[in-house]
Every structure is written in structure tokens, then in C-alpha cells.
Amino acid sequence: GPQAERALKRRVLFRSVDVERLGRDRYGRELVYLGHEGQDVGCLLVATGHAWAYTRYPGGARYAAAERTARAQGIGLWAADDPIPPERWRRQH
């Protein structure tokens, strides 16, 4: 959580970004593409181990590949022995 927030702020805070609305998820939350300097910021967060890949949404295959690489490298949340998936964390809290 806090590490992901810091990584996102380092990347985009006070910078110009590209935002493309993709729709809404099953909970009504807005889904967007966030780009900075030609890079998909969400995918970058997944690739650096700061976020989980959600493959059911647009770009899912690209995100899944980024997560596989981060897992293999043991970086970010993948450095933990048993990272807690967001769904499980929400149920517990």
C-alpha cells in the first residue's frame, strides 16, 4: 500500500499524464489507462512489484506478463514469503 503510493507519486505527481477512460468495473469504479512519457503507469507498478495484475480488464495479458517477471525477480511485494492478495486483505479487514 504505502510503498505503491510512494512509487506512483514519484512517477506522476505534478507531471502531465495521459488518461483514457476504459469503463467501470463490477463495483462501479472507474477504469482508466494512465500514461506518462509513453509508458503505462499501471503496468509499470505491476512490473516493479508495487501492484497485482488484474487480467480481466483491458491490457490484462501485458499486466500478467509484467507480474510474472516481478515474481521471478522477487521484487516489491514478491519479496515477501506470502504476499496477501487484495481480496483476502479486504475480507480480513
C-alpha positions as CSV (number, residue, x, y, z in Angstrom):
1,G,0.0,0.0,0.0
2,P,2.2,2.8,1.2
3,Q,5.1,1.7,-1.0
4,A,2.9,1.6,-4.1
5,E,1.6,5.1,-3.3
6,R,5.1,6.4,-3.0
7,A,6.1,4.7,-6.3
8,L,3.1,6.2,-8.0
9,K,3.8,9.7,-6.6
10,R,7.4,9.5,-7.7
11,R,6.3,8.7,-11.2
12,V,3.4,11.1,-11.8
13,L,2.9,13.7,-9.1
14,F,2.9,17.2,-10.6
15,R,3.6,15.8,-14.0
16,S,1.5,15.7,-17.2
17,V,-0.2,12.4,-17.7
18,D,-2.5,10.8,-20.3
19,V,-5.8,9.5,-19.0
20,E,-8.1,7.3,-21.1
21,R,-11.4,6.2,-19.7
22,L,-11.9,2.5,-20.2
23,G,-15.2,1.9,-18.4
24,R,-16.2,0.7,-15.0
25,D,-15.6,-2.4,-13.0
26,R,-18.2,-4.6,-11.4
27,Y,-18.2,-2.3,-8.3
28,G,-18.8,0.8,-10.3
29,R,-15.2,2.1,-10.0
30,E,-13.8,4.0,-13.0
31,L,-11.2,2.1,-15.0
32,V,-8.6,4.2,-16.7
33,Y,-5.4,4.0,-18.6
34,L,-2.8,6.3,-17.0
35,G,0.2,7.0,-19.2
36,H,3.3,9.1,-18.6
37,E,6.0,9.7,-21.2
38,G,4.6,6.9,-23.3
39,Q,4.6,4.3,-20.5
40,D,1.6,2.6,-19.0
41,V,1.9,3.6,-15.3
42,G,-0.3,0.7,-14.1
43,C,1.8,-1.8,-15.9
44,L,5.0,-0.1,-14.5
45,L,3.7,-0.5,-11.0
46,V,3.0,-4.2,-11.6
47,A,6.4,-4.7,-13.2
48,T,8.2,-3.2,-10.2
49,G,6.2,-5.3,-7.7
50,H,4.1,-2.5,-6.4
51,A,0.7,-3.8,-7.7
52,W,-1.0,-7.1,-8.6
53,A,-2.1,-7.7,-12.1
54,Y,-5.8,-7.9,-12.8
55,T,-6.1,-9.8,-16.0
56,R,-9.9,-9.5,-16.6
57,Y,-9.5,-5.8,-17.6
58,P,-8.1,-4.2,-20.7
59,G,-4.4,-4.9,-21.1
60,G,-4.6,-8.0,-18.9
61,A,-2.1,-10.1,-20.8
62,R,0.5,-7.4,-20.6
63,Y,-0.1,-6.9,-16.9
64,A,0.1,-10.7,-16.3
65,A,3.5,-10.8,-18.1
66,A,4.8,-7.9,-16.0
67,E,3.7,-9.7,-12.8
68,R,5.4,-13.0,-13.8
69,T,8.6,-11.1,-14.3
70,A,8.4,-9.3,-11.0
71,R,7.6,-12.6,-9.2
72,A,10.5,-14.3,-10.9
73,Q,12.8,-11.5,-9.8
74,G,11.4,-11.4,-6.3
75,I,10.9,-7.7,-6.2
76,G,8.4,-5.5,-4.4
77,L,5.6,-7.4,-2.9
78,W,7.0,-10.6,-4.3
79,A,10.0,-10.3,-1.9
80,A,7.6,-11.3,0.9
81,D,7.2,-15.0,1.7
82,D,3.4,-14.9,1.4
83,P,2.1,-11.6,-0.1
84,I,-1.6,-11.2,0.7
85,P,-3.8,-10.7,-2.3
86,P,-6.0,-7.6,-2.1
87,E,-9.3,-9.6,-2.0
88,R,-8.0,-11.6,1.0
89,W,-6.8,-8.5,2.8
90,R,-10.2,-6.7,2.4
91,R,-12.0,-9.8,3.7
92,Q,-9.7,-9.8,6.8
93,H,-10.1,-6.1,7.5
